[in-house]
């Protein structure tokens, strides 16, 4: 790391609080969607092979944990 780069990086870091950064807004998540421990309503979806699957068909005698992943490739 060159001394000039270090001085520039230090100047940026030291002036950031002076730029008027805003505090993050608080969001009441108790009013958004389902909550932890809530019962999931019945639903159906298509699997990767084109076959219709329901929540009941994926659940076993001990239940199941479903993880939904939506990629952010937009």
N, C-alpha and C positions, 0 to 999 in steps of 0.2 A: 504494500500500500504506500503510495507516494505521500509526502507531507502535504502537498497541495490538495489531493483528494481527501485526506483526513480533515483538513481545515474546512473544505466545502461541506463535507458530511456533518461535521460538528455544527456549522452555521445553520444548516437546514434543521437539524434536530433541535437546536436551541431556539429557533424562531418559530417552530410549529405551534407552541402554546399562544403565541402572539397573533396568530392568524384567525382567532375567533372560532375555535372548534366548538361545535355544539354538543351538548349532552345527548346521549341516545334517548329516543322516546320510549316510554314504558307502554307496554301492551298488556291488556287484561286477557290472558290466555284462557281463563275459565269460561269465556263466551265463544271460544273458537273450537269447533269440531268436538270430537269425542275426547274424553278424559281418561287418564290412566286408571285401569281397573274396570272401565265401562264394558258392557257386553257389545260385541260387534254385531251389527245387523246382518242378516243373511244376504249374500250377494253371489253373483256368478261372473266368471271371466273366461277368456280364451287363453289356453296355455300355449307354449311355444310350438306345439304340434297341431294347433288348430282345434283341439278338442275342448268342449265346454267343461269347466270345472266349477263346482260350487264350494262354499265354505264347508258345508257338511261332508263333501266327498274328500276334502283335504284333512279333516280332523280325524284323529284316532280316538281311542277310548280315554286317553289322558288329555285330549285337547291338542292344540297346535299353536305354534307361534309363527305368524306370517310377517314377513318383512317386505315392504314395498319400497322399491328404489326407482326414483325418476332421475334419469341422467340430466345433467345441465349442459347439454351440448348445443344449446341454441345460441 
